[in-house]
């Protein structure tokens, strides 16, 4: 099998695809803010003494 002659790459380089592979675009775990609000509400209800 002979070597390919040097020249332009077979496929053009895609700068967007290269940028997407950087750590900047990796998925991050973001805490859900809705749950924090619900937890606060539950704590407030639990802190209040029940009047029967």
mmCIF entry with sequence, helices, sheets and N, C-alpha, C, O atoms, coordinates in Angstrom:
data_MODEL
# 
_entry.id   MODEL 
# 
_entity.id                         1 
_entity.type                       polymer 
_entity.pdbx_number_of_molecules   1 
# 
_entity_poly.entity_id                      1 
_entity_poly.type                           'polypeptide(L)' 
_entity_poly.nstd_linkage                   no 
_entity_poly.nstd_monomer                   no 
_entity_poly.pdbx_seq_one_letter_code       
;(UNK)(UNK)(UNK)(UNK)(UNK)(UNK)(UNK)(UNK)(UNK)(UNK)(UNK)(UNK)(UNK)(UNK)(UNK)(UNK)
(UNK)(UNK)(UNK)(UNK)(UNK)(UNK)(UNK)(UNK)(UNK)(UNK)(UNK)(UNK)(UNK)(UNK)(UNK)(UNK)
(UNK)(UNK)(UNK)(UNK)(UNK)(UNK)(UNK)(UNK)(UNK)(UNK)(UNK)(UNK)(UNK)(UNK)(UNK)(UNK)
(UNK)(UNK)(UNK)(UNK)
;
_entity_poly.pdbx_seq_one_letter_code_can   XXXXXXXXXXXXXXXXXXXXXXXXXXXXXXXXXXXXXXXXXXXXXXXXXXXX 
_entity_poly.pdbx_strand_id                 A 
# 
loop_
_entity_poly_seq.entity_id 
_entity_poly_seq.num 
_entity_poly_seq.mon_id 
_entity_poly_seq.hetero 
1 1  UNK n 
1 2  UNK n 
1 3  UNK n 
1 4  UNK n 
1 5  UNK n 
1 6  UNK n 
1 7  UNK n 
1 8  UNK n 
1 9  UNK n 
1 10 UNK n 
1 11 UNK n 
1 12 UNK n 
1 13 UNK n 
1 14 UNK n 
1 15 UNK n 
1 16 UNK n 
1 17 UNK n 
1 18 UNK n 
1 19 UNK n 
1 20 UNK n 
1 21 UNK n 
1 22 UNK n 
1 23 UNK n 
1 24 UNK n 
1 25 UNK n 
1 26 UNK n 
1 27 UNK n 
1 28 UNK n 
1 29 UNK n 
1 30 UNK n 
1 31 UNK n 
1 32 UNK n 
1 33 UNK n 
1 34 UNK n 
1 35 UNK n 
1 36 UNK n 
1 37 UNK n 
1 38 UNK n 
1 39 UNK n 
1 40 UNK n 
1 41 UNK n 
1 42 UNK n 
1 43 UNK n 
1 44 UNK n 
1 45 UNK n 
1 46 UNK n 
1 47 UNK n 
1 48 UNK n 
1 49 UNK n 
1 50 UNK n 
1 51 UNK n 
1 52 UNK n 
# 
_struct_asym.id          A 
_struct_asym.entity_id   1 
# 
loop_
_struct_conf.conf_type_id 
_struct_conf.id 
_struct_conf.pdbx_PDB_helix_id 
_struct_conf.beg_label_comp_id 
_struct_conf.beg_label_asym_id 
_struct_conf.beg_label_seq_id 
_struct_conf.pdbx_beg_PDB_ins_code 
_struct_conf.end_label_comp_id 
_struct_conf.end_label_asym_id 
_struct_conf.end_label_seq_id 
_struct_conf.pdbx_end_PDB_ins_code 
_struct_conf.beg_auth_comp_id 
_struct_conf.beg_auth_asym_id 
_struct_conf.beg_auth_seq_id 
_struct_conf.end_auth_comp_id 
_struct_conf.end_auth_asym_id 
_struct_conf.end_auth_seq_id 
_struct_conf.pdbx_PDB_helix_class 
_struct_conf.details 
_struct_conf.pdbx_PDB_helix_length 
HELX_P HELX_P1 AA1 UNK A 15 ? UNK A 20 ? UNK A 15 UNK A 20 1 ? 6  
HELX_P HELX_P2 AA2 UNK A 23 ? UNK A 25 ? UNK A 23 UNK A 25 5 ? 3  
HELX_P HELX_P3 AA3 UNK A 33 ? UNK A 47 ? UNK A 33 UNK A 47 1 ? 15 
# 
_struct_conf_type.id          HELX_P 
_struct_conf_type.criteria    ? 
_struct_conf_type.reference   ? 
# 
loop_
_atom_site.group_PDB 
_atom_site.id 
_atom_site.type_symbol 
_atom_site.label_atom_id 
_atom_site.label_alt_id 
_atom_site.label_comp_id 
_atom_site.label_asym_id 
_atom_site.label_entity_id 
_atom_site.label_seq_id 
_atom_site.pdbx_PDB_ins_code 
_atom_site.Cartn_x 
_atom_site.Cartn_y 
_atom_site.Cartn_z 
_atom_site.occupancy 
_atom_site.B_iso_or_equiv 
_atom_site.pdbx_formal_charge 
_atom_site.auth_seq_id 
_atom_site.auth_comp_id 
_atom_site.auth_asym_id 
_atom_site.auth_atom_id 
_atom_site.pdbx_PDB_model_num 
ATOM 1   N N  . UNK A 1 1  ? 0.850   -1.174 0.000  1.00 0.00 ? 1  UNK A N  1 
ATOM 2   C CA . UNK A 1 1  ? 0.000   0.000  0.000  1.00 0.00 ? 1  UNK A CA 1 
ATOM 3   C C  . UNK A 1 1  ? 0.900   1.243  0.000  1.00 0.00 ? 1  UNK A C  1 
ATOM 4   O O  . UNK A 1 1  ? 1.790   1.381  0.839  1.00 0.00 ? 1  UNK A O  1 
ATOM 5   N N  . UNK A 1 2  ? 0.656   2.115  -0.931 1.00 0.00 ? 2  UNK A N  1 
ATOM 6   C CA . UNK A 1 2  ? 1.506   3.295  -1.051 1.00 0.00 ? 2  UNK A CA 1 
ATOM 7   C C  . UNK A 1 2  ? 0.975   4.431  -0.187 1.00 0.00 ? 2  UNK A C  1 
ATOM 8   O O  . UNK A 1 2  ? -0.209  4.495  0.141  1.00 0.00 ? 2  UNK A O  1 
ATOM 9   N N  . UNK A 1 3  ? 1.892   5.325  0.168  1.00 0.00 ? 3  UNK A N  1 
ATOM 10  C CA . UNK A 1 3  ? 1.504   6.474  0.988  1.00 0.00 ? 3  UNK A CA 1 
ATOM 11  C C  . UNK A 1 3  ? 0.720   7.472  0.146  1.00 0.00 ? 3  UNK A C  1 
ATOM 12  O O  . UNK A 1 3  ? 0.903   7.581  -1.066 1.00 0.00 ? 3  UNK A O  1 
ATOM 13  N N  . UNK A 1 4  ? -0.139  8.180  0.819  1.00 0.00 ? 4  UNK A N  1 
ATOM 14  C CA . UNK A 1 4  ? -0.883  9.239  0.144  1.00 0.00 ? 4  UNK A CA 1 
ATOM 15  C C  . UNK A 1 4  ? 0.035   10.434 -0.032 1.00 0.00 ? 4  UNK A C  1 
ATOM 16  O O  . UNK A 1 4  ? 0.804   10.776 0.867  1.00 0.00 ? 4  UNK A O  1 
ATOM 17  N N  . UNK A 1 5  ? -0.047  11.060 -1.183 1.00 0.00 ? 5  UNK A N  1 
ATOM 18  C CA . UNK A 1 5  ? 0.816   12.223 -1.405 1.00 0.00 ? 5  UNK A CA 1 
ATOM 19  C C  . UNK A 1 5  ? 0.366   13.367 -0.507 1.00 0.00 ? 5  UNK A C  1 
ATOM 20  O O  . UNK A 1 5  ? -0.822  13.504 -0.215 1.00 0.00 ? 5  UNK A O  1 
ATOM 21  N N  . UNK A 1 6  ? 1.308   14.179 -0.074 1.00 0.00 ? 6  UNK A N  1 
ATOM 22  C CA . UNK A 1 6  ? 0.957   15.282 0.822  1.00 0.00 ? 6  UNK A CA 1 
ATOM 23  C C  . UNK A 1 6  ? 0.154   16.322 0.047  1.00 0.00 ? 6  UNK A C  1 
ATOM 24  O O  . UNK A 1 6  ? 0.456   16.637 -1.104 1.00 0.00 ? 6  UNK A O  1 
ATOM 25  N N  . UNK A 1 7  ? -0.841  16.830 0.687  1.00 0.00 ? 7  UNK A N  1 
ATOM 26  C CA . UNK A 1 7  ? -1.708  17.828 0.061  1.00 0.00 ? 7  UNK A CA 1 
ATOM 27  C C  . UNK A 1 7  ? -2.770  18.246 1.036  1.00 0.00 ? 7  UNK A C  1 
ATOM 28  O O  . UNK A 1 7  ? -2.615  18.079 2.246  1.00 0.00 ? 7  UNK A O  1 
ATOM 29  N N  . UNK A 1 8  ? -3.833  18.781 0.526  1.00 0.00 ? 8  UNK A N  1 
ATOM 30  C CA . UNK A 1 8  ? -4.894  19.199 1.440  1.00 0.00 ? 8  UNK A CA 1 
ATOM 31  C C  . UNK A 1 8  ? -5.550  17.987 2.098  1.00 0.00 ? 8  UNK A C  1 
ATOM 32  O O  . UNK A 1 8  ? -5.547  16.899 1.521  1.00 0.00 ? 8  UNK A O  1 
ATOM 33  N N  . UNK A 1 9  ? -6.108  18.157 3.289  1.00 0.00 ? 9  UNK A N  1 
ATOM 34  C CA . UNK A 1 9  ? -6.757  17.021 3.947  1.00 0.00 ? 9  UNK A CA 1 
ATOM 35  C C  . UNK A 1 9  ? -7.945  16.520 3.125  1.00 0.00 ? 9  UNK A C  1 
ATOM 36  O O  . UNK A 1 9  ? -8.523  17.261 2.330  1.00 0.00 ? 9  UNK A O  1 
ATOM 37  N N  . UNK A 1 10 ? -8.294  15.269 3.329  1.00 0.00 ? 10 UNK A N  1 
ATOM 38  C CA . UNK A 1 10 ? -9.402  14.700 2.553  1.00 0.00 ? 10 UNK A CA 1 
ATOM 39  C C  . UNK A 1 10 ? -10.705 15.414 2.868  1.00 0.00 ? 10 UNK A C  1 
ATOM 40  O O  . UNK A 1 10 ? -11.502 15.695 1.973  1.00 0.00 ? 10 UNK A O  1 
ATOM 41  N N  . UNK A 1 11 ? -10.917 15.706 4.147  1.00 0.00 ? 11 UNK A N  1 
ATOM 42  C CA . UNK A 1 11 ? -12.104 16.472 4.536  1.00 0.00 ? 11 UNK A CA 1 
ATOM 43  C C  . UNK A 1 11 ? -11.649 17.820 5.074  1.00 0.00 ? 11 UNK A C  1 
ATOM 44  O O  . UNK A 1 11 ? -10.637 17.892 5.771  1.00 0.00 ? 11 UNK A O  1 
ATOM 45  N N  . UNK A 1 12 ? -12.373 18.884 4.765  1.00 0.00 ? 12 UNK A N  1 
ATOM 46  C CA . UNK A 1 12 ? -11.994 20.181 5.348  1.00 0.00 ? 12 UNK A CA 1 
ATOM 47  C C  . UNK A 1 12 ? -12.202 20.162 6.854  1.00 0.00 ? 12 UNK A C  1 
ATOM 48  O O  . UNK A 1 12 ? -13.135 19.528 7.347  1.00 0.00 ? 12 UNK A O  1 
ATOM 49  N N  . UNK A 1 13 ? -11.357 20.837 7.568  1.00 0.00 ? 13 UNK A N  1 
ATOM 50  C CA . UNK A 1 13 ? -11.473 20.889 9.015  1.00 0.00 ? 13 UNK A CA 1 
ATOM 51  C C  . UNK A 1 13 ? -12.680 21.746 9.394  1.00 0.00 ? 13 UNK A C  1 
ATOM 52  O O  . UNK A 1 13 ? -12.913 22.805 8.811  1.00 0.00 ? 13 UNK A O  1 
ATOM 53  N N  . UNK A 1 14 ? -13.430 21.279 10.363 1.00 0.00 ? 14 UNK A N  1 
ATOM 54  C CA . UNK A 1 14 ? -14.624 21.986 10.803 1.00 0.00 ? 14 UNK A CA 1 
ATOM 55  C C  . UNK A 1 14 ? -14.326 22.673 12.133 1.00 0.00 ? 14 UNK A C  1 
ATOM 56  O O  . UNK A 1 14 ? -14.218 21.996 13.156 1.00 0.00 ? 14 UNK A O  1 
ATOM 57  N N  . UNK A 1 15 ? -14.189 23.995 12.145 1.00 0.00 ? 15 UNK A N  1 
ATOM 58  C CA . UNK A 1 15 ? -13.843 24.692 13.395 1.00 0.00 ? 15 UNK A CA 1 
ATOM 59  C C  . UNK A 1 15 ? -14.924 24.561 14.462 1.00 0.00 ? 15 UNK A C  1 
ATOM 60  O O  . UNK A 1 15 ? -14.610 24.568 15.652 1.00 0.00 ? 15 UNK A O  1 
ATOM 61  N N  . UNK A 1 16 ? -16.185 24.443 14.065 1.00 0.00 ? 16 UNK A N  1 
ATOM 62  C CA . UNK A 1 16 ? -17.262 24.316 15.038 1.00 0.00 ? 16 UNK A CA 1 
ATOM 63  C C  . UNK A 1 16 ? -17.157 22.969 15.743 1.00 0.00 ? 16 UNK A C  1 
ATOM 64  O O  . UNK A 1 16 ? -17.272 22.893 16.966 1.00 0.00 ? 16 UNK A O  1 
ATOM 65  N N  . UNK A 1 17 ? -16.939 21.916 14.975 1.00 0.00 ? 17 UNK A N  1 
ATOM 66  C CA . UNK A 1 17 ? -16.826 20.582 15.569 1.00 0.00 ? 17 UNK A CA 1 
ATOM 67  C C  . UNK A 1 17 ? -15.627 20.516 16.511 1.00 0.00 ? 17 UNK A C  1 
ATOM 68  O O  . UNK A 1 17 ? -15.683 19.848 17.544 1.00 0.00 ? 17 UNK A O  1 
ATOM 69  N N  . UNK A 1 18 ? -14.559 21.197 16.162 1.00 0.00 ? 18 UNK A N  1 
ATOM 70  C CA . UNK A 1 18 ? -13.369 21.201 17.020 1.00 0.00 ? 18 UNK A CA 1 
ATOM 71  C C  . UNK A 1 18 ? -13.668 21.960 18.319 1.00 0.00 ? 18 UNK A C  1 
ATOM 72  O O  . UNK A 1 18 ? -13.240 21.536 19.392 1.00 0.00 ? 18 UNK A O  1 
ATOM 73  N N  . UNK A 1 19 ? -14.388 23.062 18.230 1.00 0.00 ? 19 UNK A N  1 
ATOM 74  C CA . UNK A 1 19 ? -14.700 23.870 19.404 1.00 0.00 ? 19 UNK A CA 1 
ATOM 75  C C  . UNK A 1 19 ? -15.634 23.121 20.351 1.00 0.00 ? 19 UNK A C  1 
ATOM 76  O O  . UNK A 1 19 ? -15.528 23.248 21.571 1.00 0.00 ? 19 UNK A O  1 
ATOM 77  N N  . UNK A 1 20 ? -16.544 22.341 19.781 1.00 0.00 ? 20 UNK A N  1 
ATOM 78  C CA . UNK A 1 20 ? -17.518 21.632 20.612 1.00 0.00 ? 20 UNK A CA 1 
ATOM 79  C C  . UNK A 1 20 ? -16.838 20.544 21.431 1.00 0.00 ? 20 UNK A C  1 
ATOM 80  O O  . UNK A 1 20 ? -17.366 20.145 22.469 1.00 0.00 ? 20 UNK A O  1 
ATOM 81  N N  . UNK A 1 21 ? -15.690 20.057 20.997 1.00 0.00 ? 21 UNK A N  1 
ATOM 82  C CA . UNK A 1 21 ? -14.992 19.004 21.743 1.00 0.00 ? 21 UNK A CA 1 
ATOM 83  C C  . UNK A 1 21 ? -14.199 19.550 22.922 1.00 0.00 ? 21 UNK A C  1 
ATOM 84  O O  . UNK A 1 21 ? -13.615 18.772 23.676 1.00 0.00 ? 21 UNK A O  1 
ATOM 85  N N  . UNK A 1 22 ? -14.164 20.849 23.099 1.00 0.00 ? 22 UNK A N  1 
ATOM 86  C CA . UNK A 1 22 ? -13.414 21.436 24.212 1.00 0.00 ? 22 UNK A CA 1 
ATOM 87  C C  . UNK A 1 22 ? -14.209 21.300 25.512 1.00 0.00 ? 22 UNK A C  1 
ATOM 88  O O  . UNK A 1 22 ? -15.426 21.123 25.461 1.00 0.00 ? 22 UNK A O  1 
ATOM 89  N N  . UNK A 1 23 ? -13.557 21.377 26.671 1.00 0.00 ? 23 UNK A N  1 
ATOM 90  C CA . UNK A 1 23 ? -14.263 21.217 27.947 1.00 0.00 ? 23 UNK A CA 1 
ATOM 91  C C  . UNK A 1 23 ? -15.343 22.264 28.190 1.00 0.00 ? 23 UNK A C  1 
ATOM 92  O O  . UNK A 1 23 ? -16.239 22.055 29.009 1.00 0.00 ? 23 UNK A O  1 
ATOM 93  N N  . UNK A 1 24 ? -15.265 23.374 27.493 1.00 0.00 ? 24 UNK A N  1 
ATOM 94  C CA . UNK A 1 24 ? -16.252 24.444 27.681 1.00 0.00 ? 24 UNK A CA 1 
ATOM 95  C C  . UNK A 1 24 ? -17.665 23.964 27.357 1.00 0.00 ? 24 UNK A C  1 
ATOM 96  O O  . UNK A 1 24 ? -18.635 24.449 27.940 1.00 0.00 ? 24 UNK A O  1 
ATOM 97  N N  . UNK A 1 25 ? -17.783 23.020 26.436 1.00 0.00 ? 25 UNK A N  1 
ATOM 98  C CA . UNK A 1 25 ? -19.095 22.564 26.005 1.00 0.00 ? 25 UNK A CA 1 
ATOM 99  C C  . UNK A 1 25 ? -19.493 21.240 26.643 1.00 0.00 ? 25 UNK A C  1 
ATOM 100 O O  . UNK A 1 25 ? -20.526 20.677 26.278 1.00 0.00 ? 25 UNK A O  1 
ATOM 101 N N  . UNK A 1 26 ? -18.706 20.726 27.582 1.00 0.00 ? 26 UNK A N  1 
ATOM 102 C CA . UNK A 1 26 ? -19.071 19.470 28.234 1.00 0.00 ? 26 UNK A CA 1 
ATOM 103 C C  . UNK A 1 26 ? -20.296 19.682 29.117 1.00 0.00 ? 26 UNK A C  1 
ATOM 104 O O  . UNK A 1 26 ? -20.527 20.781 29.621 1.00 0.00 ? 26 UNK A O  1 
ATOM 105 N N  . UNK A 1 27 ? -21.079 18.618 29.297 1.00 0.00 ? 27 UNK A N  1 
ATOM 106 C CA . UNK A 1 27 ? -22.266 18.741 30.132 1.00 0.00 ? 27 UNK A CA 1 
ATOM 107 C C  . UNK A 1 27 ? -21.859 18.951 31.582 1.00 0.00 ? 27 UNK A C  1 
ATOM 108 O O  . UNK A 1 27 ? -20.925 18.325 32.083 1.00 0.00 ? 27 UNK A O  1 
ATOM 109 N N  . UNK A 1 28 ? -22.580 19.846 32.240 1.00 0.00 ? 28 UNK A N  1 
ATOM 110 C CA . UNK A 1 28 ? -22.311 20.134 33.641 1.00 0.00 ? 28 UNK A CA 1 
ATOM 111 C C  . UNK A 1 28 ? -23.538 19.747 34.464 1.00 0.00 ? 28 UNK A C  1 
ATOM 112 O O  . UNK A 1 28 ? -24.666 19.775 33.972 1.00 0.00 ? 28 UNK A O  1 
ATOM 113 N N  . UNK A 1 29 ? -23.303 19.392 35.706 1.00 0.00 ? 29 UNK A N  1 
ATOM 114 C CA . UNK A 1 29 ? -24.397 19.096 36.606 1.00 0.00 ? 29 UNK A CA 1 
ATOM 115 C C  . UNK A 1 29 ? -24.806 20.397 37.275 1.00 0.00 ? 29 UNK A C  1 
ATOM 116 O O  . UNK A 1 29 ? -24.043 20.989 38.038 1.00 0.00 ? 29 UNK A O  1 
ATOM 117 N N  . UNK A 1 30 ? -26.008 20.827 36.978 1.00 0.00 ? 30 UNK A N  1 
ATOM 118 C CA . UNK A 1 30 ? -26.510 22.082 37.528 1.00 0.00 ? 30 UNK A CA 1 
ATOM 119 C C  . UNK A 1 30 ? -27.604 21.738 38.525 1.00 0.00 ? 30 UNK A C  1 
ATOM 120 O O  . UNK A 1 30 ? -28.562 21.052 38.167 1.00 0.00 ? 30 UNK A O  1 
ATOM 121 N N  . UNK A 1 31 ? -27.488 22.195 39.761 1.00 0.00 ? 31 UNK A N  1 
ATOM 122 C CA . UNK A 1 31 ? -28.541 21.888 40.740 1.00 0.00 ? 31 UNK A CA 1 
ATOM 123 C C  . UNK A 1 31 ? -29.868 22.522 40.321 1.00 0.00 ? 31 UNK A C  1 
ATOM 124 O O  . UNK A 1 31 ? -29.913 23.642 39.812 1.00 0.00 ? 31 UNK A O  1 
ATOM 125 N N  . UNK A 1 32 ? -30.926 21.785 40.547 1.00 0.00 ? 32 UNK A N  1 
ATOM 126 C CA . UNK A 1 32 ? -32.258 22.246 40.179 1.00 0.00 ? 32 UNK A CA 1 
ATOM 127 C C  . UNK A 1 32 ? -32.759 23.219 41.236 1.00 0.00 ? 32 UNK A C  1 
ATOM 128 O O  . UNK A 1 32 ? -32.915 22.850 42.400 1.00 0.00 ? 32 UNK A O  1 
ATOM 129 N N  . UNK A 1 33 ? -33.009 24.443 40.839 1.00 0.00 ? 33 UNK A N  1 
ATOM 130 C CA . UNK A 1 33 ? -33.412 25.475 41.792 1.00 0.00 ? 33 UNK A CA 1 
ATOM 131 C C  . UNK A 1 33 ? -34.822 25.256 42.311 1.00 0.00 ? 33 UNK A C  1 
ATOM 132 O O  . UNK A 1 33 ? -35.158 25.707 43.406 1.00 0.00 ? 33 UNK A O  1 
ATOM 133 N N  . UNK A 1 34 ? -35.655 24.563 41.530 1.00 0.00 ? 34 UNK A N  1 
ATOM 134 C CA . UNK A 1 34 ? -37.027 24.337 41.971 1.00 0.00 ? 34 UNK A CA 1 
ATOM 135 C C  . UNK A 1 34 ? -37.058 23.505 43.244 1.00 0.00 ? 34 UNK A C  1 
ATOM 136 O O  . UNK A 1 34 ? -37.882 23.747 44.127 1.00 0.00 ? 34 UNK A O  1 
ATOM 137 N N  . UNK A 1 35 ? -36.167 22.528 43.342 1.00 0.00 ? 35 UNK A N  1 
ATOM 138 C CA . UNK A 1 35 ? -36.155 21.672 44.533 1.00 0.00 ? 35 UNK A CA 1 
ATOM 139 C C  . UNK A 1 35 ? -35.744 22.449 45.772 1.00 0.00 ? 35 UNK A C  1 
ATOM 140 O O  . UNK A 1 35 ? -36.243 22.186 46.866 1.00 0.00 ? 35 UNK A O  1 
ATOM 141 N N  . UNK A 1 36 ? -34.845 23.398 45.610 1.00 0.00 ? 36 UNK A N  1 
ATOM 142 C CA . UNK A 1 36 ? -34.420 24.195 46.762 1.00 0.00 ? 36 UNK A CA 1 
ATOM 143 C C  . UNK A 1 36 ? -35.605 24.972 47.345 1.00 0.00 ? 36 UNK A C  1 
ATOM 144 O O  . UNK A 1 36 ? -35.754 25.076 48.563 1.00 0.00 ? 36 UNK A O  1 
ATOM 145 N N  . UNK A 1 37 ? -36.438 25.512 46.462 1.00 0.00 ? 37 UNK A N  1 
ATOM 146 C CA . UNK A 1 37 ? -37.601 26.265 46.938 1.00 0.00 ? 37 UNK A CA 1 
ATOM 147 C C  . UNK A 1 37 ? -38.557 25.349 47.686 1.00 0.00 ? 37 UNK A C  1 
ATOM 148 O O  . UNK A 1 37 ? -39.086 25.721 48.733 1.00 0.00 ? 37 UNK A O  1 
ATOM 149 N N  . UNK A 1 38 ? -38.780 24.151 47.150 1.00 0.00 ? 38 UNK A N  1 
ATOM 150 C CA . UNK A 1 38 ? -39.700 23.210 47.805 1.00 0.00 ? 38 UNK A CA 1 
ATOM 151 C C  . UNK A 1 38 ? -39.152 22.767 49.150 1.00 0.00 ? 38 UNK A C  1 
ATOM 152 O O  . UNK A 1 38 ? -39.913 22.621 50.106 1.00 0.00 ? 38 UNK A O  1 
ATOM 153 N N  . UNK A 1 39 ? -37.844 22.551 49.243 1.00 0.00 ? 39 UNK A N  1 
ATOM 154 C CA . UNK A 1 39 ? -37.249 22.145 50.513 1.00 0.00 ? 39 UNK A CA 1 
ATOM 155 C C  . UNK A 1 39 ? -37.415 23.249 51.556 1.00 0.00 ? 39 UNK A C  1 
ATOM 156 O O  . UNK A 1 39 ? -37.690 22.970 52.723 1.00 0.00 ? 39 UNK A O  1 
ATOM 157 N N  . UNK A 1 40 ? -37.249 24.493 51.136 1.00 0.00 ? 40 UNK A N  1 
ATOM 158 C CA . UNK A 1 40 ? -37.423 25.611 52.068 1.00 0.00 ? 40 UNK A CA 1 
ATOM 159 C C  . UNK A 1 40 ? -38.862 25.660 52.579 1.00 0.00 ? 40 UNK A C  1 
ATOM 160 O O  . UNK A 1 40 ? -39.110 25.886 53.764 1.00 0.00 ? 40 UNK A O  1 
ATOM 161 N N  . UNK A 1 41 ? -39.812 25.443 51.653 1.00 0.00 ? 41 UNK A N  1 
ATOM 162 C CA . UNK A 1 41 ? -41.216 25.467 52.052 1.00 0.00 ? 41 UNK A CA 1 
ATOM 163 C C  . UNK A 1 41 ? -41.508 24.355 53.059 1.00 0.00 ? 41 UNK A C  1 
ATOM 164 O O  . UNK A 1 41 ? -42.215 24.574 54.043 1.00 0.00 ? 41 UNK A O  1 
ATOM 165 N N  . UNK A 1 42 ? -40.969 23.181 52.817 1.00 0.00 ? 42 UNK A N  1 
ATOM 166 C CA . UNK A 1 42 ? -41.204 22.057 53.722 1.00 0.00 ? 42 UNK A CA 1 
ATOM 167 C C  . UNK A 1 42 ? -40.586 22.324 55.092 1.00 0.00 ? 42 UNK A C  1 
ATOM 168 O O  . UNK A 1 42 ? -41.176 21.972 56.114 1.00 0.00 ? 42 UNK A O  1 
ATOM 169 N N  . UNK A 1 43 ? -39.406 22.940 55.124 1.00 0.00 ? 43 UNK A N  1 
ATOM 170 C CA . UNK A 1 43 ? -38.760 23.257 56.400 1.00 0.00 ? 43 UNK A CA 1 
ATOM 171 C C  . UNK A 1 43 ? -39.596 24.270 57.186 1.00 0.00 ? 43 UNK A C  1 
ATOM 172 O O  . UNK A 1 43 ? -39.738 24.158 58.404 1.00 0.00 ? 43 UNK A O  1 
ATOM 173 N N  . UNK A 1 44 ? -40.149 25.264 56.472 1.00 0.00 ? 44 UNK A N  1 
ATOM 174 C CA . UNK A 1 44 ? -40.966 26.272 57.142 1.00 0.00 ? 44 UNK A CA 1 
ATOM 175 C C  . UNK A 1 44 ? -42.208 25.626 57.747 1.00 0.00 ? 44 UNK A C  1 
ATOM 176 O O  . UNK A 1 44 ? -42.603 25.959 58.864 1.00 0.00 ? 44 UNK A O  1 
ATOM 177 N N  . UNK A 1 45 ? -42.817 24.711 57.016 1.00 0.00 ? 45 UNK A N  1 
ATOM 178 C CA . UNK A 1 45 ? -44.013 24.028 57.510 1.00 0.00 ? 45 UNK A CA 1 
ATOM 179 C C  . UNK A 1 45 ? -43.651 23.156 58.700 1.00 0.00 ? 45 UNK A C  1 
ATOM 180 O O  . UNK A 1 45 ? -44.417 23.084 59.661 1.00 0.00 ? 45 UNK A O  1 
ATOM 181 N N  . UNK A 1 46 ? -42.508 22.494 58.661 1.00 0.00 ? 46 UNK A N  1 
ATOM 182 C CA . UNK A 1 46 ? -42.087 21.623 59.749 1.00 0.00 ? 46 UNK A CA 1 
ATOM 183 C C  . UNK A 1 46 ? -41.707 22.433 61.000 1.00 0.00 ? 46 UNK A C  1 
ATOM 184 O O  . UNK A 1 46 ? -41.898 21.962 62.121 1.00 0.00 ? 46 UNK A O  1 
ATOM 185 N N  . UNK A 1 47 ? -41.177 23.634 60.815 1.00 0.00 ? 47 UNK A N  1 
ATOM 186 C CA . UNK A 1 47 ? -40.764 24.462 61.947 1.00 0.00 ? 47 UNK A CA 1 
ATOM 187 C C  . UNK A 1 47 ? -41.960 25.023 62.721 1.00 0.00 ? 47 UNK A C  1 
ATOM 188 O O  . UNK A 1 47 ? -41.883 25.213 63.935 1.00 0.00 ? 47 UNK A O  1 
ATOM 189 N N  . UNK A 1 48 ? -43.060 25.285 62.019 1.00 0.00 ? 48 UNK A N  1 
ATOM 190 C CA . UNK A 1 48 ? -44.220 25.851 62.693 1.00 0.00 ? 48 UNK A CA 1 
ATOM 191 C C  . UNK A 1 48 ? -44.894 24.770 63.538 1.00 0.00 ? 48 UNK A C  1 
ATOM 192 O O  . UNK A 1 48 ? -45.128 23.662 63.055 1.00 0.00 ? 48 UNK A O  1 
ATOM 193 N N  . UNK A 1 49 ? -45.204 25.083 64.785 1.00 0.00 ? 49 UNK A N  1 
ATOM 194 C CA . UNK A 1 49 ? -45.912 24.077 65.611 1.00 0.00 ? 49 UNK A CA 1 
ATOM 195 C C  . UNK A 1 49 ? -47.352 23.928 65.129 1.00 0.00 ? 49 UNK A C  1 
ATOM 196 O O  . UNK A 1 49 ? -48.023 24.911 64.814 1.00 0.00 ? 49 UNK A O  1 
ATOM 197 N N  . UNK A 1 50 ? -47.804 22.699 65.079 1.00 0.00 ? 50 UNK A N  1 
ATOM 198 C CA . UNK A 1 50 ? -49.165 22.441 64.601 1.00 0.00 ? 50 UNK A CA 1 
ATOM 199 C C  . UNK A 1 50 ? -50.166 22.795 65.712 1.00 0.00 ? 50 UNK A C  1 
ATOM 200 O O  . UNK A 1 50 ? -50.008 22.402 66.868 1.00 0.00 ? 50 UNK A O  1 
ATOM 201 N N  . UNK A 1 51 ? -51.183 23.537 65.324 1.00 0.00 ? 51 UNK A N  1 
ATOM 202 C CA . UNK A 1 51 ? -52.232 23.901 66.265 1.00 0.00 ? 51 UNK A CA 1 
ATOM 203 C C  . UNK A 1 51 ? -53.412 23.000 66.032 1.00 0.00 ? 51 UNK A C  1 
ATOM 204 O O  . UNK A 1 51 ? -53.986 22.996 64.942 1.00 0.00 ? 51 UNK A O  1 
ATOM 205 N N  . UNK A 1 52 ? -53.791 22.228 67.044 1.00 0.00 ? 52 UNK A N  1 
ATOM 206 C CA . UNK A 1 52 ? -54.938 21.322 66.888 1.00 0.00 ? 52 UNK A CA 1 
ATOM 207 C C  . UNK A 1 52 ? -56.115 21.747 67.714 1.00 0.00 ? 52 UNK A C  1 
ATOM 208 O O  . UNK A 1 52 ? -57.155 21.089 67.692 1.00 0.00 ? 52 UNK A O  1 
# 
